[in-house]
Amino acid sequence: MLIYLLIINIIAFIMYGIDKWKAHRKQWRISAKMLLFLAVIGGSAGALAGMYIFHHKTLHKKFTIGVPLILVIQVMIFICIICFVQALNRIRSIALPAVPLRVPMTRLRF
């Protein structure tokens, strides 16, 4: 999961840089939907970094509000998942004793 997040954030950062580069050269651009989609699928930190390092899309409210909001929501979801897993592990350690169950051995007669 962490490797996925690292890769998608690097991709989002690079895409914002490429789009800014193409904007300067008046070339075909990466769509706003694609840039926001990269943020939604986990690249919000890379998208936010790309926005401010490349000074790209910083005047568009869809990006200045949307990308940080997506990042906050993703961080909250990540924290909830971590808390849930920790609680599940605590419940498992309480509910399942470390003592193995003894099954009586029976003789099979033919």
C-alpha positions in Angstrom: 0.0 0.0 0.0 2.8 2.4 0.9 4.6 1.7 -2.4 1.4 2.3 -4.3 1.0 5.7 -2.6 4.6 6.7 -3.2 4.3 5.8 -6.9 0.9 7.5 -7.5 2.2 10.7 -5.7 5.3 10.8 -7.8 3.2 10.3 -11.0 0.8 13.1 -9.9 3.7 15.5 -9.1 5.3 14.8 -12.5 1.9 15.2 -14.3 1.4 18.7 -12.8 4.9 19.6 -13.9 4.3 18.3 -17.5 1.0 20.2 -17.7 2.7 23.4 -16.6 5.5 22.9 -19.1 3.0 22.2 -21.9 1.0 25.3 -20.9 4.0 27.5 -21.4 4.5 26.1 -24.9 0.9 26.2 -25.8 0.7 22.5 -26.5 -1.9 19.9 -25.9 -2.6 19.7 -22.2 -3.5 17.2 -19.5 -7.2 17.6 -18.7 -8.2 19.0 -15.3 -10.3 15.8 -14.8 -7.2 13.7 -15.1 -5.2 15.9 -12.7 -8.0 15.7 -10.1 -8.4 12.0 -10.7 -4.8 11.4 -9.8 -5.4 13.2 -6.5 -8.5 11.2 -5.8 -6.8 7.8 -6.4 -4.2 8.6 -3.8 -1.9 11.2 -5.3 -3.2 14.2 -3.4 0.0 15.0 -1.6 2.0 14.8 -4.9 -0.7 16.9 -6.6 -0.6 19.5 -3.9 3.2 19.6 -4.0 3.1 19.9 -7.8 0.6 22.7 -7.6 2.8 24.9 -5.4 6.2 23.9 -6.7 5.3 24.5 -10.3 2.8 27.3 -9.5 0.2 25.5 -11.5 -3.6 25.6 -11.1 -3.2 27.7 -8.0 -5.8 30.3 -9.2 -8.5 27.7 -9.8 -10.8 27.1 -6.8 -11.5 23.6 -8.0 -7.8 22.8 -7.3 -7.0 25.2 -4.4 -9.9 23.9 -2.4 -10.4 20.4 -4.0 -6.9 19.0 -3.7 -6.3 19.9 -0.1 -9.8 18.7 0.8 -9.1 15.4 -0.9 -5.8 15.1 1.0 -7.5 15.8 4.4 -10.2 13.2 3.6 -7.6 10.6 2.6 -5.5 11.2 5.8 -8.7 10.8 7.9 -9.5 7.5 6.1 -5.9 6.3 6.6 -6.1 7.1 10.3 -9.4 5.4 10.7 -8.1 2.3 9.0 -5.0 2.2 11.3 -7.3 2.6 14.4 -9.6 -0.1 13.2 -6.8 -2.5 12.6 -5.2 -1.8 16.0 -8.6 -2.3 17.7 -9.1 -5.5 15.8 -5.7 -6.8 16.9 -6.5 -5.9 20.5 -9.8 -7.8 20.3 -8.1 -10.8 18.7 -5.5 -11.0 21.4 -8.1 -10.9 24.1 -10.6 -13.2 22.5 -8.2 -15.9 21.3 -6.1 -17.3 24.1 -2.6 -18.6 23.3 -3.5 -22.0 24.8 -4.1 -24.6 22.1 -7.3 -26.6 22.3 -6.9 -30.3 23.1 -8.9 -32.7 21.0 -9.3 -36.1 22.5 -7.8 -38.9 20.4 -10.2 -41.7 19.7 -9.5 -45.1 18.3 -11.0 -46.1 15.1 -12.2 -49.6 15.1 -12.9 -51.5 11.9 
